[in-house]
Amino acid sequence: MSGLLIGEVVRSAAEAAPRRTALVHGARALTFAELDAAWDRAGRLLAARRVRRGDRVACPARSLAAALPVYIGAARAGAVFVPLERATAPARPPGAVAPCLVLTEAELAEVCPAPALAPASAAALTPALAHAPAPASAEPRAAAPPEPVLAEPAPEQGTPAEPAPAEGDPHLLLFTGPGRARGVVVSQRAAVLRAHCGARPEPPGVLVCGLPAGHWGAWTAVLRQWQARGTVVLPQEPGPAAVCAAVREHRAARLLGTPRVWEGVLDTAPHHLAALRCADVETAEPGAAPPRLLEAIRTATPGARVRAVFATPETGDLTAWEPADVRARAGTCGTPVPGVRVRLARGELWVRGPLLFDGYFRDKRATDAALRDGWYRTGRAARRDEDGYLYLTGRRRAERERGAAPSP
């Protein structure tokens, strides 16, 4: 790779292992070469729709497999990918996103590498989204990588956008919760580093991603597996039964899910998990992964490393802990993951490192309140013991006053 660009991560995998299975969804297994061709088709579709570097491209996220080609195609064009969820759309005004293009599910089917990856429905999202005016609120802080401003005319159909994407370009626009949801802007560089294999060491083998399609961590999980040139299995149907079936059918080595997913899986078919070598629980609220859940996972996966990871859209992975940690230190959310620095300032948890987001979309006030001097002020009250283990003790008043909503 010549840079920390999402498109290069994927292209490198396709060049190194073109025939290796990269993605399994339902009955269809696709190689890295086939996916690379699909991503090129997505890039051509975006070019035909006159998408340029820095433009925002929105599309449904109900099917992660169907949206993946656009995720990579937008990265290669230097565009900002905005996954949309129907269930949360009313709480997220279209004008706040102001995309230059909203892909319908029918258009997603055009770039999908196989019918099996296309959504069942071809119903379009609201076309008016594409023409929504930009809000009058301030842009993100000057210290953050600015949104690219292009003076060049739009490229001809089928030609690459100019100038080429850069590591600091914004790539993902993720909304973090209901109500006053804020748009978290993540650069290409941060997205690649969050998905680096060393950030969350895992054994080789097939990964079943049990995160819901709209979960922001699903994009990182898939990209992390592809950086290691491994296979990702996405259950074709939602629900614990489909997750258990995918683990059994593909002899998965790893399963990643939220606490709710894990509870459903354990209630459905825990005997299908015995061969796992890594069981990860991803949560934005450490209290949602109680010791009893980790112990239940450990019992069902005797040969696996059981691990809970505290992660947010703003920080990526922040801390990690295992069942033995909570047995010895009740209430801990573990220790910082590699590459992350933490500080306690007047009892508030501050975070610093290369995984941080760039700012809140078109919300300078919230960005300036949260990011100062390279430190992200989480708004969470915390303490740390003598061995470096962190304990979250609540939310500070300053964070409540900012109106930040908890992440899903």
C-alpha positions as CSV (number, residue, x, y, z in Angstrom):
1,M,0.0,0.0,0.0
2,S,1.2,3.5,-0.8
3,G,-1.1,5.2,1.7
4,L,-3.7,4.7,4.3
5,L,-6.6,4.6,1.8
6,I,-9.5,2.2,2.0
7,G,-9.5,1.5,-1.7
8,E,-5.9,0.5,-1.6
9,V,-6.5,-1.9,1.3
10,V,-9.1,-3.8,-0.7
11,R,-7.1,-3.6,-4.0
12,S,-4.0,-5.0,-2.3
13,A,-6.0,-8.0,-1.0
14,A,-7.4,-8.6,-4.5
15,E,-3.9,-8.5,-6.0
16,A,-2.3,-10.7,-3.4
17,A,-5.1,-13.3,-3.1
18,P,-7.5,-12.9,-6.1
19,R,-9.1,-16.4,-5.8
20,R,-9.4,-16.4,-2.0
21,T,-13.0,-16.2,-0.7
22,A,-13.5,-12.7,0.7
23,L,-17.3,-12.6,1.3
24,V,-20.0,-15.1,1.9
25,H,-23.6,-14.0,2.0
26,G,-26.3,-16.7,1.8
27,A,-25.5,-19.2,-0.8
28,R,-23.0,-17.0,-2.7
29,A,-19.3,-16.9,-2.0
30,L,-17.2,-14.2,-3.7
31,T,-13.5,-13.9,-4.2
32,F,-11.4,-10.8,-3.7
33,A,-11.1,-10.5,-7.5
34,E,-14.9,-10.6,-7.9
35,L,-15.4,-8.0,-5.2
36,D,-12.7,-5.8,-6.7
37,A,-14.6,-5.8,-10.0
38,A,-17.8,-4.9,-8.2
39,W,-16.1,-2.0,-6.5
40,D,-14.9,-0.8,-9.9
41,R,-18.5,-1.0,-11.1
42,A,-19.6,1.1,-8.2
43,G,-16.9,3.7,-8.9
44,R,-18.1,3.9,-12.5
45,L,-21.7,4.3,-11.4
46,L,-20.7,7.2,-9.1
47,A,-18.7,8.8,-11.9
48,A,-21.7,8.5,-14.2
49,R,-23.7,10.3,-11.6
50,R,-21.0,13.0,-11.5
51,V,-19.9,12.3,-7.9
52,R,-16.7,14.1,-7.1
53,R,-14.2,14.1,-4.3
54,G,-15.7,15.3,-1.1
55,D,-19.3,14.7,-2.2
56,R,-21.6,12.8,0.1
57,V,-23.2,9.6,-1.2
58,A,-26.0,8.1,0.9
59,C,-27.5,4.6,0.5
60,P,-29.6,2.1,2.5
61,A,-27.7,0.1,5.1
62,R,-30.3,-2.5,5.7
63,S,-28.1,-5.0,3.8
64,L,-24.5,-4.6,4.7
65,A,-23.4,-6.9,1.8
66,A,-25.3,-4.8,-0.8
67,A,-23.9,-1.5,0.5
68,L,-20.3,-2.7,0.6
69,P,-19.5,-2.1,-3.1
70,V,-20.7,1.5,-2.6
71,Y,-18.6,1.9,0.6
72,I,-15.5,1.0,-1.3
73,G,-16.5,2.7,-4.5
74,A,-17.0,6.0,-2.6
75,A,-13.6,5.6,-1.0
76,R,-11.9,5.2,-4.3
77,A,-13.7,8.3,-5.6
78,G,-12.8,10.3,-2.5
79,A,-16.5,10.7,-1.6
80,V,-18.0,10.5,1.8
81,F,-20.2,7.4,2.4
82,V,-23.4,8.0,4.4
83,P,-25.2,4.8,5.5
84,L,-28.9,5.4,6.0
85,E,-31.3,3.4,8.1
86,R,-35.0,3.6,7.5
87,A,-35.8,3.0,11.2
88,T,-33.9,6.1,12.3
89,A,-34.5,8.4,9.3
90,P,-37.2,10.5,10.9
91,A,-34.8,11.5,13.7
92,R,-32.2,12.5,11.1
93,P,-33.4,15.4,9.0
94,P,-32.5,14.9,5.3
95,G,-31.2,18.5,5.1
96,A,-28.6,17.8,7.8
97,V,-27.0,15.3,5.5
98,A,-27.2,17.2,2.2
99,P,-25.9,14.4,0.0
100,C,-25.2,15.0,-3.7
101,L,-26.5,11.5,-4.4
102,V,-28.9,9.1,-2.7
103,L,-28.7,5.6,-4.2
104,T,-31.9,3.6,-4.3
105,E,-31.9,-0.1,-3.6
106,A,-32.5,-0.7,-7.3
107,E,-29.3,1.1,-8.1
108,L,-27.5,-0.9,-5.4
109,A,-28.5,-4.0,-7.3
110,E,-26.7,-2.7,-10.4
111,V,-23.4,-2.7,-8.7
112,C,-23.8,-5.8,-6.6
113,P,-21.5,-8.6,-7.7
114,A,-24.4,-11.2,-7.6
115,P,-28.1,-11.2,-7.2
116,A,-27.6,-12.9,-3.9
117,L,-26.1,-9.7,-2.5
118,A,-28.9,-7.4,-3.8
119,P,-31.7,-6.3,-1.4
120,A,-35.0,-8.1,-1.9
121,S,-36.8,-4.8,-2.4
122,A,-36.2,-2.3,-5.1
123,A,-38.1,0.5,-3.4
124,A,-36.4,3.9,-3.7
125,L,-35.6,6.2,-0.8
126,T,-37.0,9.7,-0.9
127,P,-35.6,11.3,-4.1
128,A,-35.9,14.8,-2.4
129,L,-32.9,13.8,-0.3
130,A,-30.6,14.5,-3.2
131,H,-31.8,18.1,-3.4
132,A,-31.9,18.9,0.3
133,P,-30.3,22.3,1.0
134,A,-27.3,22.4,3.3
135,P,-27.9,23.7,6.8
136,A,-26.7,27.1,7.8
137,S,-24.8,25.8,10.8
138,A,-21.0,26.2,11.0
139,E,-18.6,23.8,9.4
140,P,-16.3,21.6,11.5
141,R,-13.3,23.2,13.4
142,A,-10.4,24.5,11.3
143,A,-7.9,22.1,13.0
144,A,-9.7,19.1,11.6
145,P,-9.0,17.9,8.1
146,P,-11.4,20.1,6.0
147,E,-13.9,18.8,3.5
148,P,-12.3,18.9,0.1
149,V,-13.2,21.9,-2.1
150,L,-12.9,21.2,-5.8
151,A,-12.6,23.9,-8.4
152,E,-12.1,21.5,-11.3
153,P,-15.1,20.7,-13.6
154,A,-16.8,17.4,-13.0
155,P,-15.0,14.4,-14.7
156,E,-16.2,12.8,-17.8
157,Q,-18.2,9.6,-17.4
158,G,-15.9,6.6,-16.8
159,T,-12.8,8.7,-15.8
160,P,-11.4,8.8,-12.3
161,A,-12.1,11.9,-10.2
162,E,-9.4,14.4,-9.8
163,P,-7.5,15.1,-7.6
164,A,-6.9,11.6,-6.2
165,P,-8.2,10.8,-2.7
166,A,-6.0,11.6,0.2
167,E,-5.6,10.0,3.7
168,G,-7.1,13.0,5.4
169,D,-10.2,13.1,3.3
170,P,-13.5,12.4,5.2
171,H,-14.8,9.0,4.3
172,L,-17.6,8.0,6.7
173,L,-20.5,10.1,8.1
174,L,-22.0,8.1,10.9
175,F,-24.9,9.2,13.1
176,T,-24.6,8.1,16.7
177,G,-28.0,7.8,18.2
178,P,-31.7,8.8,18.2
179,G,-33.1,12.3,19.0
180,R,-30.3,14.8,18.7
181,A,-28.1,12.5,16.7
182,R,-24.7,13.9,15.7
183,G,-22.9,13.1,12.5
184,V,-19.4,11.7,13.3
185,V,-16.9,12.3,10.5
186,V,-14.2,9.7,10.1
187,S,-11.3,10.2,7.7
188,Q,-9.8,7.5,5.4
189,R,-6.7,7.3,7.5
190,A,-8.6,6.8,10.8
191,A,-10.9,4.2,9.2
192,V,-7.9,2.2,7.9
193,L,-6.0,2.4,11.2
194,R,-9.1,1.4,13.2
195,A,-9.3,-1.7,11.0
196,H,-5.6,-2.5,11.3
197,C,-4.9,-6.1,12.3
198,G,-2.7,-5.1,15.2
199,A,-5.3,-2.9,16.8
200,R,-7.4,-5.9,17.7
201,P,-5.2,-9.1,17.4
202,E,-7.2,-12.1,16.3
203,P,-6.5,-15.7,15.3
204,P,-6.7,-16.5,11.6
205,G,-9.9,-18.0,10.2
206,V,-13.4,-17.2,9.1
207,L,-15.2,-14.3,10.8
208,V,-19.0,-14.3,11.2
209,C,-20.0,-10.6,11.7
210,G,-23.1,-10.7,13.8
211,L,-23.3,-6.9,14.1
212,P,-26.6,-5.5,12.7
213,A,-26.3,-4.0,9.2
214,G,-26.8,-0.5,10.5
215,H,-24.2,-0.8,13.2
216,W,-21.3,1.6,12.6
217,G,-18.8,-1.0,13.8
218,A,-19.7,-3.5,11.1
219,W,-17.7,-1.5,8.5
220,T,-14.6,-1.6,10.6
221,A,-15.0,-5.3,11.3
222,V,-15.3,-6.2,7.6
223,L,-12.3,-4.0,6.6
224,R,-10.2,-5.5,9.5
225,Q,-10.8,-9.0,8.2
226,W,-10.0,-8.0,4.6
227,Q,-6.7,-6.3,5.8
228,A,-5.8,-9.8,7.0
229,R,-7.1,-11.2,3.7
230,G,-9.5,-13.4,5.5
231,T,-13.2,-14.4,4.8
232,V,-16.2,-12.5,6.2
233,V,-19.5,-14.3,6.5
234,L,-22.6,-12.1,6.7
235,P,-25.7,-13.9,7.8
236,Q,-28.4,-13.5,5.1
237,E,-31.2,-13.0,7.6
238,P,-31.2,-11.1,10.8
239,G,-31.5,-12.9,14.1
240,P,-29.6,-15.3,16.3
241,A,-30.7,-18.4,14.4
242,A,-29.0,-17.2,11.3
243,V,-25.9,-16.3,13.2
244,C,-25.6,-19.7,14.8
245,A,-26.2,-21.4,11.4
246,A,-23.4,-19.3,9.8
247,V,-21.0,-20.2,12.6
248,R,-21.7,-23.9,12.2
249,E,-21.9,-24.1,8.4
250,H,-18.6,-22.2,7.8
251,R,-16.7,-23.5,10.8
252,A,-16.0,-20.0,11.9
253,A,-13.0,-19.2,14.1
254,R,-14.4,-15.9,15.3
255,L,-17.8,-14.3,16.1
256,L,-18.4,-10.6,16.7
257,G,-21.6,-9.3,18.0
258,T,-23.3,-6.8,20.4
259,P,-24.4,-7.9,23.8
260,R,-27.9,-8.3,22.5
261,V,-26.7,-10.5,19.6
262,W,-24.7,-12.7,22.0
263,E,-27.6,-13.1,24.4
264,G,-29.8,-14.3,21.5
265,V,-27.2,-16.7,20.2
266,L,-26.6,-18.2,23.7
267,D,-30.4,-18.7,24.1
268,T,-30.7,-20.3,20.6
269,A,-27.9,-22.8,20.0
270,P,-24.9,-22.3,22.3
271,H,-23.5,-25.8,21.3
272,H,-22.8,-24.4,17.8
273,L,-20.2,-22.1,19.3
274,A,-17.9,-24.7,20.8
275,A,-15.3,-24.5,18.0
276,L,-14.8,-20.7,18.1
277,R,-11.3,-19.5,18.9
278,C,-12.3,-15.8,19.4
279,A,-15.5,-14.4,20.8
280,D,-15.8,-10.6,20.8
281,V,-18.5,-8.5,22.4
282,E,-18.6,-5.0,21.0
283,T,-20.4,-2.3,23.0
284,A,-20.6,1.4,23.4
285,E,-21.8,1.0,27.0
286,P,-19.6,-1.3,29.0
287,G,-22.4,-2.0,31.5
288,A,-24.3,-3.7,28.7
289,A,-21.7,-6.5,28.7
290,P,-22.1,-7.7,32.4
291,P,-19.8,-10.4,33.9
292,R,-22.6,-13.0,33.7
293,L,-22.7,-12.6,29.9
294,L,-19.0,-12.9,29.5
295,E,-19.0,-16.0,31.8
296,A,-21.8,-17.6,29.7
297,I,-19.9,-17.0,26.5
298,R,-16.7,-18.5,28.1
299,T,-18.7,-21.6,29.1
300,A,-20.1,-22.0,25.6
301,T,-16.7,-21.4,23.9
302,P,-14.2,-23.3,26.0
303,G,-11.4,-23.0,23.5
304,A,-11.9,-19.3,22.6
305,R,-10.5,-16.1,23.8
306,V,-13.5,-14.2,25.2
307,R,-13.1,-10.4,25.0
308,A,-15.4,-7.4,25.4
309,V,-14.4,-4.2,23.6
310,F,-15.6,-0.7,24.5
311,A,-15.8,1.3,21.2
312,T,-17.5,4.4,20.0
313,P,-17.9,6.1,16.6
314,E,-15.7,8.9,17.9
315,T,-12.8,6.8,19.1
316,G,-13.0,3.4,17.5
317,D,-11.8,0.7,19.9
318,L,-11.0,2.3,23.2
319,T,-10.6,-0.4,25.9
320,A,-10.8,-4.2,26.1
321,W,-11.3,-6.7,28.9
322,E,-11.7,-10.4,29.5
323,P,-13.8,-12.5,32.0
324,A,-10.7,-12.8,34.3
325,D,-10.5,-9.0,34.5
326,V,-14.0,-8.5,35.8
327,R,-13.7,-11.4,38.2
328,A,-10.7,-9.6,39.8
329,R,-11.9,-6.1,39.3
330,A,-15.6,-5.7,39.4
331,G,-16.9,-2.9,37.2
332,T,-13.9,-2.4,35.0
333,C,-14.0,-1.7,31.3
334,G,-10.5,-2.9,30.9
335,T,-7.3,-1.2,29.7
336,P,-6.7,1.0,26.6
337,V,-6.1,-0.8,23.3
338,P,-2.8,-0.4,21.5
339,G,-2.3,3.1,20.1
340,V,-4.8,4.8,22.4
341,R,-3.8,7.2,25.1
342,V,-6.2,8.2,27.9
343,R,-6.1,10.9,30.6
344,L,-8.4,11.7,33.5
345,A,-9.0,15.4,33.8
346,R,-11.1,16.5,36.7
347,G,-12.6,13.0,36.7
348,E,-13.5,13.1,33.0
349,L,-12.1,10.5,30.5
350,W,-10.1,12.1,27.7
351,V,-8.8,10.1,24.7
352,R,-6.0,10.8,22.2
353,G,-4.6,8.8,19.3
354,P,-4.7,8.2,15.5
355,L,-8.1,6.5,15.7
356,L,-10.1,9.6,16.6
357,F,-12.8,11.1,14.4
358,D,-12.4,14.5,12.7
359,G,-15.4,16.2,14.2
360,Y,-19.1,16.5,14.2
361,F,-20.7,17.2,10.8
362,R,-21.6,20.9,10.5
363,D,-21.6,21.4,14.2
364,K,-18.6,23.5,15.1
365,R,-19.9,24.2,18.7
366,A,-20.0,20.5,19.5
367,T,-16.7,19.8,17.8
368,D,-14.9,22.6,19.6
369,A,-16.4,21.4,22.9
370,A,-15.3,17.8,22.3
371,L,-11.9,18.1,20.6
372,R,-9.2,20.4,22.0
373,D,-5.4,20.2,21.6
374,G,-5.7,16.7,20.1
375,W,-7.7,15.3,23.0
376,Y,-11.3,14.0,22.7
377,R,-13.3,14.8,25.8
378,T,-15.7,11.9,26.1
379,G,-18.0,13.5,28.7
380,R,-17.8,10.3,30.8
381,A,-16.8,10.3,34.4
382,A,-14.1,7.7,35.1
383,R,-11.4,6.5,37.5
384,R,-8.3,4.4,37.0
385,D,-6.7,1.9,39.4
386,E,-3.0,1.4,40.0
387,D,-2.8,-1.3,37.4
388,G,-4.2,1.0,34.7
389,Y,-7.7,-0.5,34.5
390,L,-10.5,2.0,33.8
391,Y,-13.9,2.2,35.5
392,L,-16.7,4.4,34.0
393,T,-18.7,6.0,36.8
394,G,-21.3,8.0,34.9
395,R,-21.6,11.0,32.6
396,R,-20.4,14.5,33.3
397,R,-22.8,17.5,33.3
398,A,-20.8,19.1,30.5
399,E,-21.6,16.2,28.2
400,R,-25.3,16.3,29.0
401,E,-25.3,20.0,28.3
402,R,-23.8,19.4,24.9
403,G,-26.8,17.2,24.2
404,A,-24.8,14.2,23.1
405,A,-26.8,11.1,22.7
406,P,-25.5,7.7,23.7
407,S,-24.2,5.6,20.9
408,P,-26.2,2.5,19.9
